[in-house]
Amino acid sequence: MTQKDTAPAANDPASTQTNSTDRNSEGYPEAETIAGWAVAALEDLKGIDIRVLDVRGLCNFADFMVFSSGTSDRHLKSQANSVVEQLKAHGIRPMGVEGDDVPNTEWVLVDAIDVLVHIMLPETRDHYQLEKLWSAQSSQASGQVSGQASNKAVTAADAPAAYATAIDKIRASSRPK
């Protein structure tokens, strides 16, 4: 984790921005909204094969995982920086960014509290197949969370219509009201 992307110190004037300790407070954006902001930032920098997985009820460390690929380590880092800047513009300070300070990195992770943003080179993404792993977990647990969006994993390859619907819903929820 790099220091530049961690939550500010208590005496820092920027500490009025939301961080992980405030996430249950009134006015904190829903995870879907945060995922939408991340998707918008990735799209702005031409992220490749952007996918969103709903992992609510499957793990206790995230509600959504967002995946994107890039053409080079510079492209990965630029996408990560764009996500961080987009979140900061909305008053969210990510818990941290991993891999952005590694030369020739193949994977950058932005921990946006309830949303994890994985930005990888295509070869790395294919090697780890995190979407497939979480899709299998999601299929086993589908229907466990009532009153929320389906836990069924949403990927472009497996369910194009469902993916488009989920992305549209996230985009709509992230628009200013």
Number of C-alpha atoms within 10 A of each C-alpha: 15 12 10 9 19 15 20 17 9 9 8 9 9 13 14 12 15 22 19 15 9 12 16 10 9 7 9 16 17 16 22 24 19 27 30 25 24 29 25 19 22 28 17 12 16 16 22 17 14 18 23 26 24 25 25 23 17 18 11 9 14 18 21 22 22 22 25 26 26 23 14 15 21 15 18 29 24 18 26 28 19 20 27 23 18 20 20 15 12 13 17 24 25 24 18 18 23 17 20 22 12 12 9 12 17 23 23 25 21 26 23 26 22 22 27 23 26 22 29 27 21 17 11 13 18 12 9 11 12 14 20 14 10 19 22 14 17 23 12 13 17 18 15 14 13 10 7 9 12 18 24 21 23 25 22 14 10 12 12 12 13 15 19 15 13 22 20 13 14 21 19 14 19 21 10 5 5
